[in-house]
Amino acid sequence: MSEKLTGKYDFEVGMYRPPSEGGSYSLLLRVTRNCPWNRCEFCAMYKTEKFELRSVAEVKGDIDTISSICDDLKKISWKLGYGGAINRDSAIMLLEQKPELNNHQGFFMVYNWVASGGRTAFLQDANSLIMKTDQLVEILKHLRQTFPSIERVTSYARSKTLARKKLEELTAICEAGLDRVHVGLETGDDELLKRIKKGVTGEGHIKGGKKAMAAGFQLSEYWMPGLGGKEMWENHAKHTATVLNEINPHYIRSRPFHPPPGTPMYERNENGGFEMLTSHELLIELKVMMESLNFTSKVCFDHAGNYWLNSRGGLLFSQSYEGYQFPEEKPVVLGLIDEGLQAN
């Protein structure tokens, strides 16, 4: 599930990151391997993998290795007369000198990151905040000191992990340089949360989300339209809105449910135990959800799964990472949903 080199340029890169951390050319830094919970019945991301905590020394070593690559690219840039600016010619010459880098996706990630300004970083894998607080703080400080160009560092986190951490611990992590956490809310409905084995209740989501906000993080919550199917769609929509209204995060991000092969929910769908919503029904669910939202968050559809079309055949919603600001743009979103209901 990861790429790894041996020798001078040895460092790890995990598989997954939020779309907003790929489109912005983030540095991907692997702090933990895989998912410590790994029981969600809708998810196939880490099912064949074992969770492992990486040591502080390992992660700091990866940071230093990435720094060495950046230094080598800059040296070549000066040699080629580009004044230290990283460009394609610098990368090609380093690849010629070190051909083993051609086989490691981590090199191209680092190149894209530094060439685009080196402004953002994402801590992999699924729940980096499960690491001991003092260890994560040490890693964050080293990352920030090594790469002062970084403006934003983000990570996935579970609501239960956020709820269990003391507020002063979360505050220390935030102050050390973690700016934003991405949380898989999925739903706010307790019955559905239990059915999908999410390992948290709606109240747990609220507790974790509020604590993240109090600690100073930007909070990005993900929810799954369609996760309740035909049986539970209305409670899914309404209770999710209730939980999000209580948290009032900075962002909510729509990730429409599609059951991946090999998961229990895929099997239930194949065997008739779960009925997927149609595109039109998903928009009805979405309308109920949006009508129930009363907060000051940004609502985002920044994923290819938000495939609904408008009357002209284009995408119904903007896939901007910044989305629609509520409550100001709530009428805009509701108007788009009505248009989509006519077109889908």
C-alpha positions as CSV (number, residue, x, y, z in Angstrom):
1,M,0.0,0.0,0.0
2,S,3.0,2.3,-0.1
3,E,6.0,3.3,-2.1
4,K,9.5,3.0,-0.6
5,L,13.1,3.4,-1.8
6,T,16.3,2.2,-0.4
7,G,19.4,4.2,0.0
8,K,19.9,8.0,0.2
9,Y,16.3,8.7,-1.0
10,D,14.5,6.3,1.2
11,F,11.1,7.5,2.3
12,E,7.5,6.3,2.5
13,V,4.4,7.5,0.8
14,G,0.9,6.2,1.6
15,M,-2.0,5.7,-0.9
16,Y,-4.7,8.1,0.2
17,R,-5.3,11.8,0.8
18,P,-8.3,14.1,0.4
19,P,-8.9,15.6,-3.0
20,S,-8.2,19.0,-1.7
21,E,-4.7,17.8,-0.7
22,G,-3.9,16.5,-4.2
23,G,-5.2,19.4,-6.3
24,S,-3.1,21.7,-4.1
25,Y,0.1,19.7,-4.6
26,S,0.5,18.8,-1.0
27,L,3.5,17.1,0.5
28,L,2.4,13.7,1.6
29,L,4.1,12.7,4.8
30,R,3.3,9.2,6.2
31,V,3.0,9.4,10.0
32,T,1.0,6.2,10.6
33,R,0.3,3.2,8.3
34,N,-3.3,2.3,7.5
35,C,-6.3,2.7,9.8
36,P,-6.5,1.8,13.5
37,W,-10.2,1.2,13.4
38,N,-10.7,-0.5,10.0
39,R,-14.1,-1.9,10.6
40,C,-16.4,0.4,8.7
41,E,-18.6,-1.7,6.4
42,F,-18.6,0.8,3.5
43,C,-14.8,1.2,3.3
44,A,-12.3,-0.9,1.4
45,M,-9.3,1.4,1.7
46,Y,-7.2,-0.5,4.3
47,K,-9.0,-3.8,4.7
48,T,-6.0,-6.0,3.8
49,E,-3.5,-3.9,5.7
50,K,-2.3,-3.8,9.3
51,F,-2.3,-0.6,11.3
52,E,1.2,0.5,12.5
53,L,2.5,3.6,14.3
54,R,5.7,4.9,12.7
55,S,8.4,6.1,15.1
56,V,9.3,9.7,15.4
57,A,12.8,8.9,14.1
58,E,11.4,7.3,11.0
59,V,9.1,10.2,10.2
60,K,11.8,12.8,10.9
61,G,14.1,10.8,8.7
62,D,11.6,10.9,5.9
63,I,11.4,14.7,6.3
64,D,15.2,15.0,6.1
65,T,15.2,12.8,3.0
66,I,12.6,14.9,1.3
67,S,14.7,18.0,2.2
68,S,17.7,16.4,0.6
69,I,15.8,15.8,-2.6
70,C,14.7,19.4,-2.6
71,D,18.3,20.6,-2.0
72,D,19.6,18.4,-4.9
73,L,16.9,19.8,-7.2
74,K,17.9,23.4,-6.2
75,K,21.6,22.6,-6.7
76,I,20.9,21.3,-10.2
77,S,18.7,24.4,-10.9
78,W,21.7,26.7,-10.1
79,K,24.0,24.6,-12.2
80,L,21.6,24.9,-15.2
81,G,21.3,28.7,-14.7
82,Y,17.8,28.8,-13.3
83,G,18.8,30.5,-10.0
84,G,17.4,27.8,-7.7
85,A,14.0,27.7,-9.2
86,I,12.7,24.1,-9.5
87,N,11.5,23.1,-13.0
88,R,11.3,20.2,-15.3
89,D,14.9,20.4,-16.5
90,S,16.1,20.1,-12.9
91,A,14.0,17.0,-12.3
92,I,15.1,15.4,-15.6
93,M,18.8,15.8,-14.7
94,L,18.3,14.4,-11.2
95,L,16.4,11.4,-12.7
96,E,19.3,10.9,-15.1
97,Q,21.8,10.9,-12.2
98,K,19.5,8.7,-9.9
99,P,17.4,6.5,-12.3
100,E,16.0,4.6,-9.3
101,L,13.8,7.6,-8.7
102,N,11.8,6.9,-11.8
103,N,10.2,4.0,-10.1
104,H,9.1,5.9,-7.0
105,Q,5.9,7.9,-7.1
106,G,7.2,9.8,-4.0
107,F,9.7,11.6,-6.1
108,F,7.1,13.0,-8.5
109,M,5.0,14.0,-5.5
110,V,7.9,15.9,-4.0
111,Y,8.8,17.5,-7.3
112,N,5.2,18.7,-7.9
113,W,5.0,20.0,-4.3
114,V,8.3,22.0,-4.3
115,A,7.7,23.3,-7.9
116,S,4.3,24.6,-6.9
117,G,5.7,26.5,-4.0
118,G,5.8,23.9,-1.2
119,R,2.9,25.5,0.7
120,T,0.8,22.6,2.0
121,A,1.4,19.2,3.6
122,F,-0.9,16.3,4.5
123,L,-0.1,13.7,7.3
124,Q,-1.0,10.2,6.2
125,D,-2.7,7.7,6.8
126,A,-6.2,7.4,8.2
127,N,-5.9,8.8,11.7
128,S,-2.6,10.4,12.5
129,L,-3.9,12.0,15.7
130,I,-3.9,8.6,17.4
131,M,-0.2,9.1,17.8
132,K,1.0,10.2,21.3
133,T,0.7,14.0,21.5
134,D,4.3,14.7,22.3
135,Q,5.5,12.6,19.4
136,L,3.2,14.3,16.9
137,V,4.2,17.7,18.2
138,E,7.8,16.8,17.7
139,I,7.2,15.7,14.1
140,L,5.2,18.8,13.3
141,K,7.8,21.1,14.7
142,H,10.5,19.4,12.7
143,L,8.4,19.6,9.5
144,R,7.7,23.3,10.0
145,Q,11.4,24.1,10.8
146,T,12.7,22.1,7.8
147,F,10.2,23.6,5.4
148,P,9.3,27.2,6.4
149,S,7.4,27.6,3.1
150,I,4.6,25.5,4.4
151,E,1.4,27.5,5.1
152,R,-1.0,24.7,5.9
153,V,-0.7,21.2,7.4
154,T,-3.7,18.8,7.5
155,S,-4.6,15.3,8.5
156,Y,-7.4,12.8,8.7
157,A,-8.8,12.2,12.2
158,R,-11.6,10.1,13.8
159,S,-14.2,11.8,15.9
160,K,-13.6,9.4,18.8
161,T,-9.9,10.2,18.8
162,L,-10.6,13.9,18.9
163,A,-13.1,13.3,21.7
164,R,-10.7,11.2,23.8
165,K,-7.7,13.7,23.5
166,K,-7.6,16.3,26.2
167,L,-8.3,19.8,24.9
168,E,-4.8,21.0,25.9
169,E,-3.3,18.1,23.9
170,L,-5.3,19.1,20.8
171,T,-4.3,22.7,21.3
172,A,-0.7,21.8,21.6
173,I,-0.9,19.8,18.3
174,C,-2.6,22.8,16.6
175,E,0.0,25.2,17.9
176,A,2.8,22.9,16.8
177,G,1.6,23.3,13.2
178,L,-1.4,21.1,12.4
179,D,-4.0,23.5,10.9
180,R,-6.8,21.4,9.6
181,V,-8.4,18.0,10.3
182,H,-10.6,16.0,7.9
183,V,-13.1,13.9,9.7
184,G,-15.3,11.1,8.2
185,L,-18.7,11.9,9.8
186,E,-20.5,9.9,7.1
187,T,-23.9,10.2,9.0
188,G,-25.3,11.7,12.1
189,D,-28.0,9.0,12.5
190,D,-27.2,6.6,15.4
191,E,-29.0,3.6,13.9
192,L,-27.1,4.0,10.7
193,L,-23.8,4.6,12.4
194,K,-24.3,1.3,14.3
195,R,-25.2,-0.5,11.2
196,I,-22.1,0.6,9.2
197,K,-19.9,-0.1,12.3
198,K,-18.5,3.4,12.4
199,G,-17.6,3.0,16.1
200,V,-19.1,6.4,17.2
201,T,-22.5,7.9,17.9
202,G,-23.9,11.2,16.7
203,E,-23.1,12.6,20.1
204,G,-19.6,11.4,19.8
205,H,-19.3,13.2,16.5
206,I,-20.5,16.4,18.1
207,K,-18.1,16.0,21.0
208,G,-15.1,15.4,18.8
209,G,-16.0,18.1,16.3
210,K,-16.6,20.7,19.0
211,K,-13.3,19.9,20.7
212,A,-11.4,20.2,17.4
213,M,-13.0,23.6,16.9
214,A,-12.2,24.7,20.4
215,A,-8.5,23.6,19.9
216,G,-8.2,26.0,17.0
217,F,-8.2,23.6,14.0
218,Q,-10.0,24.2,10.8
219,L,-12.5,21.4,10.7
220,S,-13.6,19.6,7.5
221,E,-16.4,17.0,8.0
222,Y,-17.3,14.5,5.3
223,W,-20.8,13.0,4.9
224,M,-22.2,10.4,2.5
225,P,-25.4,11.1,0.6
226,G,-27.1,7.8,-0.1
227,L,-25.5,5.9,2.8
228,G,-28.9,5.0,4.3
229,G,-30.3,3.7,1.0
230,K,-34.1,3.7,0.4
231,E,-34.8,2.4,3.9
232,M,-33.0,5.1,6.0
233,W,-32.5,8.1,3.7
234,E,-34.7,10.5,5.6
235,N,-33.3,10.0,9.1
236,H,-29.8,10.0,7.5
237,A,-30.4,13.4,6.0
238,K,-32.2,15.0,9.0
239,H,-29.9,13.6,11.7
240,T,-26.8,14.4,9.8
241,A,-27.9,18.0,9.5
242,T,-28.7,18.1,13.3
243,V,-25.2,16.9,14.1
244,L,-23.5,19.3,11.7
245,N,-25.6,22.2,13.0
246,E,-24.3,21.4,16.5
247,I,-20.7,21.2,15.4
248,N,-20.8,24.2,12.9
249,P,-17.5,23.1,11.2
250,H,-15.6,25.2,8.7
251,Y,-16.4,22.8,5.9
252,I,-18.7,19.9,5.1
253,R,-17.8,17.8,2.0
254,S,-20.2,15.6,0.1
255,R,-19.0,12.1,-0.7
256,P,-21.9,10.2,-2.3
257,F,-22.0,6.5,-1.3
258,H,-20.9,3.9,-3.8
259,P,-20.3,0.5,-2.3
260,P,-16.7,-0.8,-3.1
261,P,-16.4,-4.4,-4.1
262,G,-15.2,-6.6,-1.2
263,T,-17.0,-4.7,1.5
264,P,-20.1,-5.9,3.5
265,M,-22.2,-3.2,2.1
266,Y,-21.3,-4.2,-1.5
267,E,-22.4,-7.7,-0.7
268,R,-25.7,-6.5,0.9
269,N,-26.4,-4.4,-2.2
270,E,-25.6,-7.3,-4.5
271,N,-27.9,-9.7,-2.5
272,G,-30.8,-7.3,-2.2
273,G,-30.3,-6.4,1.4
274,F,-29.6,-2.8,0.6
275,E,-31.3,-0.6,-2.0
276,M,-29.3,2.2,-3.5
277,L,-31.0,5.6,-4.2
278,T,-31.3,6.7,-7.8
279,S,-29.7,9.9,-8.9
280,H,-33.0,11.7,-8.6
281,E,-33.7,10.2,-5.1
282,L,-30.2,11.3,-4.0
283,L,-31.1,14.9,-4.9
284,I,-34.3,14.7,-2.9
285,E,-32.2,13.5,0.1
286,L,-29.8,16.3,-0.5
287,K,-32.6,18.8,-0.6
288,V,-33.9,17.6,2.8
289,M,-30.4,17.8,4.2
290,M,-29.6,21.3,2.9
291,E,-33.0,22.7,4.0
292,S,-32.2,21.5,7.5
293,L,-28.7,23.1,7.7
294,N,-28.5,26.2,9.9
295,F,-24.8,27.0,10.3
296,T,-22.0,29.2,9.0
297,S,-20.0,26.5,7.2
298,K,-18.9,26.0,3.6
299,V,-20.7,23.2,1.8
300,C,-18.5,21.5,-0.8
301,F,-19.0,19.1,-3.6
302,D,-15.3,18.7,-4.4
303,H,-15.3,15.1,-5.6
304,A,-16.1,13.3,-8.8
305,G,-18.8,11.3,-7.0
306,N,-21.0,14.5,-7.1
307,Y,-21.9,13.7,-10.7
308,W,-25.4,15.3,-11.0
309,L,-25.9,17.3,-14.2
310,N,-27.6,20.7,-14.8
311,S,-30.0,21.5,-17.5
312,R,-27.1,22.3,-19.9
313,G,-25.4,18.9,-19.4
314,G,-22.6,20.3,-17.2
315,L,-21.9,19.5,-13.6
316,L,-24.7,20.7,-11.3
317,F,-22.4,21.9,-8.4
318,S,-19.1,23.7,-8.4
319,Q,-16.3,21.3,-7.4
320,S,-14.3,24.1,-5.8
321,Y,-12.5,23.1,-2.6
322,E,-14.1,26.2,-1.0
323,G,-17.6,25.4,-1.9
324,Y,-20.7,27.4,-1.0
325,Q,-20.8,29.7,2.0
326,F,-23.8,29.1,4.2
327,P,-26.2,30.8,5.1
328,E,-25.5,33.3,2.3
329,E,-25.4,30.8,-0.5
330,K,-27.9,28.4,0.8
331,P,-30.6,29.7,-1.7
332,V,-28.1,29.1,-4.5
333,V,-27.5,25.5,-3.5
334,L,-31.3,24.8,-3.1
335,G,-31.9,26.4,-6.5
336,L,-29.3,24.2,-8.1
337,I,-30.9,21.1,-6.5
338,D,-34.2,22.1,-7.9
339,E,-32.6,22.5,-11.3
340,G,-31.0,19.1,-10.9
341,L,-34.3,17.5,-10.0
342,Q,-35.6,18.6,-13.3
343,A,-32.6,17.3,-15.2
344,N,-31.8,14.0,-13.4
